[in-house]
Amino acid sequence: MDRRGFLECMAWAGTGLAWVVSGGVASSSILGAPRRARAAGTFSFVQVSDTHVGYKGAANPDPLASLSRTITLVNALSPAPAFVLHTGDLTHAQKAGSFDTLAESLKALRTSEVFYIPGEHDVFADGGKEFLQRYGRGTVGDGWRSFDYQGVHFVGLVNVLSYKSGGMGALGDAQLAWLKGDLAPLGTSTPVVVYSHVPLWAVYPAWGWVTGDGEQALALLRRFGSVTVLNGHIHQTLQKVEGTLTFHSARSTAFPQPAPGAAPSPGPLTVPADRLGAMLGLREVRYTETPGPLAVTDLTLEG
Amino acid sequence: MRMRIRGLVVAGALGIAAVVLGAADVHPALPPSHVEIHQFAFSPTTLTVPVGATVTWVNGDEEPHTVTSRTGVFASAGLEHEETFSRTFATAGTYQYFCALHPHMTGTVLVR
């Protein structure tokens, strides 16, 4: 497998923009086109982010309806995703009952397993107590998690529990030590997927879109041949390639945010109603063992 | 604009009430001091008040914000649009704070 990271925008696919990441020959995924049958050693998973249950504002008059449309899209994916990663901000400012509302909505999801990491909106009021009570099963430390699925190593990192004045996410020494030990036994050919809420890379520090000690985590990952780094928090797709590391920020299902520095503040971005669906969405990631493409496709709610 | 003014009036009432209840014996004539939260920023960024003053923060954004001391001596809950948080400063010092949801938002209260 050629493990040089390669990222290219392949095509506008209807209302969805297909991004394809592969280790060699690029391939495209076109929304609505027939998908090839699942080959041995292949699987897909979905990233959903920033559902912000409880949000009430001009940027989306009905976030729960957007979430419902997201769930419908996930249920329609073929092949069905093996699991869903929720990369944080389940709720909007931990409003009472929001976790219950989300759980009720997600009952419609036909994917059996959902792995959650918190965003700052889920933990700021109680230091993550309720979040960990609900979603902490199987995690270590303050909600960190790793697991293996069909040869791919997944790591969920928490970078919102030690927010500091001046503004950035942080992993902390204990989590970094755990990560080092978690990765140590793995061979460099092991594909690794890392997911967090706040970007591990410096997207826009002036708005806090950065993890202060994220570079220490990335340094531990650079020896691997294929590392896919997923995050939420900024409510828009952004991609970056750095050696064997590819970074992907995901859309929210609730409301968009402005491009870095494109507005006076990072607050919710209100767009014309007929454009909102194209700015919300989910992400499907497909892994194929041979010849080894890892396809990351961002789908919007529109269409 | 009308909503903003109404928010300040409410904040003023809360601030005066806090002075009356908390520090009226020492500084009965102190006016309330306000910090506005607007466009993800505290304004003024640095506020200087006398000992015993009550400071009231008013959230003018639609997004929730908090007023959280860097050293943990005070912390608001999440403030919704036009909600307020007040704190009386009985001891001189420098009080730095930030928003726990958007920690790039920072401010300082100087109590002299």
Chai-1 contact restraints between the chains, C-beta under 6 A:
chainA,res_idxA,chainB,res_idxB,connection_type,confidence,min_distance_angstrom,max_distance_angstrom,comment,restraint_id
A,G57,B,E62,contact,1.0,0.0,6.0,A-B,restraint_1
A,A93,B,P64,contact,1.0,0.0,6.0,A-B,restraint_2
A,A93,B,G78,contact,1.0,0.0,6.0,A-B,restraint_3
A,E120,B,L101,contact,1.0,0.0,6.0,A-B,restraint_4
A,F124,B,A100,contact,1.0,0.0,6.0,A-B,restraint_5
A,F124,B,L101,contact,1.0,0.0,6.0,A-B,restraint_6
A,Y163,B,P103,contact,1.0,0.0,6.0,A-B,restraint_7
A,S165,B,R70,contact,1.0,0.0,6.0,A-B,restraint_8
A,S165,B,F98,contact,1.0,0.0,6.0,A-B,restraint_9
A,S165,B,P103,contact,1.0,0.0,6.0,A-B,restraint_10
A,S165,B,T106,contact,1.0,0.0,6.0,A-B,restraint_11
A,G167,B,P103,contact,1.0,0.0,6.0,A-B,restraint_12
A,G167,B,H104,contact,1.0,0.0,6.0,A-B,restraint_13
A,W207,B,H104,contact,1.0,0.0,6.0,A-B,restraint_14
A,G208,B,P103,contact,1.0,0.0,6.0,A-B,restraint_15
A,G208,B,H104,contact,1.0,0.0,6.0,A-B,restraint_16
A,P264,B,Q39,contact,1.0,0.0,6.0,A-B,restraint_17
A,S265,B,Q39,contact,1.0,0.0,6.0,A-B,restraint_18
A,S265,B,F40,contact,1.0,0.0,6.0,A-B,restraint_19
A,G267,B,E63,contact,1.0,0.0,6.0,A-B,restraint_20
